[in-house]
Amino acid sequence: MMNPLWSSVLLLVGLTLGWSVRWLYAKFQLSSSEQRAERLKRDAVKEADAVKRDLLLETKDELLRERNAQEKELRERRNELQKYEKRLLQKEENLEAKTEEVERRAQSFADREKKIQERETQLEQEEEHLRAELERISGLSADEAKRLIMDSMQDEAKREAQSYIGKIEQETQLTAERKGREILVSTIQRIASDVNAEVTVASVSLPNDEMKGRIIGREGRNIRTLETLTGVDIIIDDTPEAVVVSCFDPVRKEIARMSLERLVSDGRIHPTRIEEVVHKVTQDISQSIYEEGEKVVFDLGIHDMKPEGIRGLGRLMFRTSYGQNVLAHSREVAIFSGMLAAEVGADRDLAKRGGILHDVGKGIETEDDSNHVELGVELAKRLGEDEKIINCIAAHHGDVAHTCMESVIVQVADALSASRPGARRETLDNYIKRLENLERIAENFDGVEKAYAIQAGRELRIMVNHEQVSDSQARDIAKSIARQIESELRYPGRIKVTMIRETRVVEYAR
């Protein structure tokens, strides 16, 4: 067993030896770390030097490129400045040259102005001398000569203006006539209607001549009753198996005709039966009148027409004007008005309404002397029609001025319907009277030698005295005659006024 002392000594030696070994190891490790640190430091310094050199090189390169770019830009700007300088120098030279040219021209103008002033002074002197000489020769003063020249120039200007106006009027008339003719022909071609003959008598067929005696009745009671109730004249003559009903009121004539036909068909003819039949026929005719008016407004697509207006239109079925049925004429005017309004851009519905109502006054019975235009205007106001519709009725014969385009269209459509061939007929006396009135109007003008109404009154040919009437005066007279015809006469279509002025020289060789 070991001695404790030795054990302690050994332990102490071991500890000392262990501490020495650890100290040596630690010193070795420290020395190795210092060497590595030194080595890392040297590497870091070397790397930093390399990076520094690279950065310096890159910076030098960048500075070099930047300096080269700036030098290039400076060269370009220097070149541009040199170009601008050359241009400015050139412009200065041009300005100097122009300034010299302007100065030369100004001097030249000054010299010319001086010469012109001298020439004007000379001309004024010559003019004064010439004026004095002309006054001495002509015996006229300067003011008198000026007035004479101005009068001559004024007459010449009037002639030229009249000629120019005439040319413009001819061109305008040709264009307007062509366009208007196209519209009117297109409108007329789209409608066709029958023409009714105007008659004031109606014939009623009888089964035999014995029926005439029954119609007359005992002491004429039956025929007097029928004439009194209907307001017609019943003519019983030698015409076999027929009697004639005569009346200027077509409604009464129709009531009498239908009543007589029913009485003849029934066979019972006496005053009481006649009164019953006439009353029943009057009701039927009234209903038929309303139905006809309603049918017309429905066919035309006209709405909101009051019963009084429809009844007034229906009565036109029994009215005629120069042989033309007034209801058919009004319907035709409404159709024409709608077509024309569509062509020129006016209110089509309003034009159609004005067209169908323009002659509605002809279906109104009245005791006073009002014409159909006044009666139609009064009825339209009672119906609450638009002011334009009232103007269409009032102005369709030119009695009042037109206030809207639709009113003019209705007047044109009325003339179209009335003046188309075969629409109306005119008696020989009225025809001759119209021609005489045309010639009378023309012959009342000074300078007119003779006037002839030709082509059935469609043209008025006028001969004037060439010594009393000049060319410009002849044109004025023709216009005045046309205006007077428009204001005084009523006629269908258009009347052409032709003025003839000629100079004839006649010599005889003997």
Stockholm file with secondary structure:
# STOCKHOLM 1.0

chainA/1-510         MMNPLWSSVLLLVGLTLGWSVRWLYAKFQLSSSEQRAERLKRDAVKEADAVKRDLLLETKDELLRERNAQEKELRERRNELQKYEKRLLQKEENLEAKTEEVERRAQSFADREKKIQERETQLEQEEEHLRAELERISGLSADEAKRLIMDSMQDEAKREAQSYIGKIEQETQLTAERKGREILVSTIQRIASDVNAEVTVASVSLPNDEMKGRIIGREGRNIRTLETLTGVDIIIDDTPEAVVVSCFDPVRKEIARMSLERLVSDGRIHPTRIEEVVHKVTQDISQSIYEEGEKVVFDLGIHDMKPEGIRGLGRLMFRTSYGQNVLAHSREVAIFSGMLAAEVGADRDLAKRGGILHDVGKGIETEDDSNHVELGVELAKRLGEDEKIINCIAAHHGDVAHTCMESVIVQVADALSASRPGARRETLDNYIKRLENLERIAENFDGVEKAYAIQAGRELRIMVNHEQVSDSQARDIAKSIARQIESELRYPGRIKVTMIRETRVVEYAR
#=GR chainA/1-510 SS CCCHHHHHHHHHHHHHHHHHHHHHHHHHHHHHHHHHHHHHHHHHHHHHHHHHHHHHHHHHHHHHHHHHHHHHHHHHHHHHHHHHHHHHHHHHHHHHHHHHHHHHHHHHHHHHHHHHHHHHHHHHHHHHHHHHHHHHHHCCCHHHHHHHHHHHHHHHHHHHHHHHHHHHHHHHHHHHHHHHHHHHHHHHHTCCCCCCCCCSEEEEECSSTHHHHHHHCGGGHHHHHHHHHHTCEEECCSSTTEEEEECSCHHHHHHHHHHHHHHHHHCCCSHHHHHHHHHHHHHHHHHHHHHHHHHHHHHHTCCCCCHHHHHHHHHGGGCEETTEEHHHHHHHHHHHHHHHHHHHTCCHHHHHHHHHHTTGGGGCCCSSCCCHHHHHHHHHHHHTCCHHHHHHHHHTTSSSCCCSHHHHHHHHHHHHHHHSTTSCCCCHHHHHHHHHHHHHHHHTSTTEEEEEEETTTTEEEEEECTTTCCHHHHHHHHHHHHHHHHHHCCCSSCCEEEEECCCCCCCCCC
#=GC SS_cons         CCCHHHHHHHHHHHHHHHHHHHHHHHHHHHHHHHHHHHHHHHHHHHHHHHHHHHHHHHHHHHHHHHHHHHHHHHHHHHHHHHHHHHHHHHHHHHHHHHHHHHHHHHHHHHHHHHHHHHHHHHHHHHHHHHHHHHHHHHCCCHHHHHHHHHHHHHHHHHHHHHHHHHHHHHHHHHHHHHHHHHHHHHHHHTCCCCCCCCCSEEEEECSSTHHHHHHHCGGGHHHHHHHHHHTCEEECCSSTTEEEEECSCHHHHHHHHHHHHHHHHHCCCSHHHHHHHHHHHHHHHHHHHHHHHHHHHHHHTCCCCCHHHHHHHHHGGGCEETTEEHHHHHHHHHHHHHHHHHHHTCCHHHHHHHHHHTTGGGGCCCSSCCCHHHHHHHHHHHHTCCHHHHHHHHHTTSSSCCCSHHHHHHHHHHHHHHHSTTSCCCCHHHHHHHHHHHHHHHHTSTTEEEEEEETTTTEEEEEECTTTCCHHHHHHHHHHHHHHHHHHCCCSSCCEEEEECCCCCCCCCC
//
